[in-house]
């Protein structure tokens, strides 16, 4: 259900970008040659939801503390509205508590991380002088893995694997110079159906889901 919502919001955001730009100007100019390609480096805070899993019929979940996200993207502007890019990013979190279906939470330690490979499409939907408002999203894959312990025991979320991933987001870019922009952005990232081995070798925590809200600041170099 959440994946359908993610895809639907992505399509809606891109449609909004197209309709807004088309209404403002029926003729889309070709960007200058020096503005076609760009590289963005970014970092910020990541606010994760609980990571829920199935373990032989039991429902386990782990509470994660606020973590960080860092990454980079290489992109190309198609016209004055749309740009496409490839993103490599990394998020990491510390475990705080876990639950296995009861009313109480128990201490957890260790960490969980996700490495994202995403193909993104962004649309600049409004211009305010040197600032631009953009919306969009992307699809791809993420490698999620962990090294956690539950209540001081050997067992807990362990080595993981690849899963389907996507994101939607929005932000504002501000032109500092002709070839340098600042990027203030929000991203909702989602990863589903990743299996995590038990750290004590006793089984597998199945269908791990990682959802996070991310606030990030980036610097874009255009060339």
Secondary structure in CASP SS format (residue, H / E / C, confidence):
PFRMAT SS
TARGET T0000
AUTHOR 0000-0000-0000
METHOD secondary structure of the structure
MODEL  1
X C 1.00
X H 1.00
X H 1.00
X H 1.00
X H 1.00
X H 1.00
X H 1.00
X H 1.00
X H 1.00
X H 1.00
X H 1.00
X H 1.00
X H 1.00
X H 1.00
X H 1.00
X H 1.00
X H 1.00
X H 1.00
X H 1.00
X H 1.00
X H 1.00
X H 1.00
X H 1.00
X H 1.00
X C 1.00
X C 1.00
X C 1.00
X C 1.00
X C 1.00
X C 1.00
X C 1.00
X C 1.00
X H 1.00
X H 1.00
X H 1.00
X C 1.00
X E 1.00
X E 1.00
X E 1.00
X E 1.00
X E 1.00
X E 1.00
X E 1.00
X E 1.00
X E 1.00
X E 1.00
X E 1.00
X E 1.00
X C 1.00
X C 1.00
X E 1.00
X E 1.00
X E 1.00
X E 1.00
X E 1.00
X C 1.00
X C 1.00
X E 1.00
X E 1.00
X E 1.00
X E 1.00
X E 1.00
X E 1.00
X E 1.00
X C 1.00
X C 1.00
X E 1.00
X E 1.00
X E 1.00
X E 1.00
X E 1.00
X E 1.00
X E 1.00
X E 1.00
X E 1.00
X E 1.00
X E 1.00
X C 1.00
X C 1.00
X C 1.00
X C 1.00
X E 1.00
X E 1.00
X E 1.00
X E 1.00
X E 1.00
X E 1.00
X E 1.00
X E 1.00
X E 1.00
X E 1.00
X E 1.00
X E 1.00
X E 1.00
X E 1.00
X E 1.00
X E 1.00
X E 1.00
X E 1.00
X C 1.00
X C 1.00
X C 1.00
X C 1.00
X C 1.00
X C 1.00
X E 1.00
X E 1.00
X E 1.00
X E 1.00
X E 1.00
X E 1.00
X E 1.00
X E 1.00
X E 1.00
X E 1.00
X E 1.00
X E 1.00
X E 1.00
X E 1.00
X E 1.00
X E 1.00
X E 1.00
X E 1.00
X E 1.00
X E 1.00
X E 1.00
X E 1.00
X E 1.00
X C 1.00
X C 1.00
X E 1.00
X E 1.00
X E 1.00
X E 1.00
X E 1.00
X E 1.00
X E 1.00
X E 1.00
X E 1.00
X E 1.00
X E 1.00
X E 1.00
X E 1.00
X E 1.00
X E 1.00
X E 1.00
X E 1.00
X E 1.00
X E 1.00
X E 1.00
X C 1.00
X C 1.00
X C 1.00
X C 1.00
X C 1.00
X C 1.00
X E 1.00
X C 1.00
X C 1.00
X C 1.00
X E 1.00
X E 1.00
X E 1.00
X E 1.00
X E 1.00
X E 1.00
X E 1.00
X E 1.00
X E 1.00
X E 1.00
X E 1.00
X E 1.00
X E 1.00
X E 1.00
X E 1.00
X C 1.00
X C 1.00
X C 1.00
X C 1.00
X E 1.00
X E 1.00
X E 1.00
X E 1.00
X E 1.00
X E 1.00
X E 1.00
X E 1.00
X E 1.00
X E 1.00
X E 1.00
X E 1.00
X E 1.00
X E 1.00
X E 1.00
X E 1.00
X E 1.00
X E 1.00
X E 1.00
X C 1.00
X C 1.00
X C 1.00
X C 1.00
X C 1.00
X E 1.00
X E 1.00
X E 1.00
X E 1.00
X E 1.00
X E 1.00
X E 1.00
X E 1.00
X E 1.00
X E 1.00
X E 1.00
X E 1.00
X E 1.00
X E 1.00
X E 1.00
X E 1.00
X E 1.00
X E 1.00
X E 1.00
X C 1.00
END
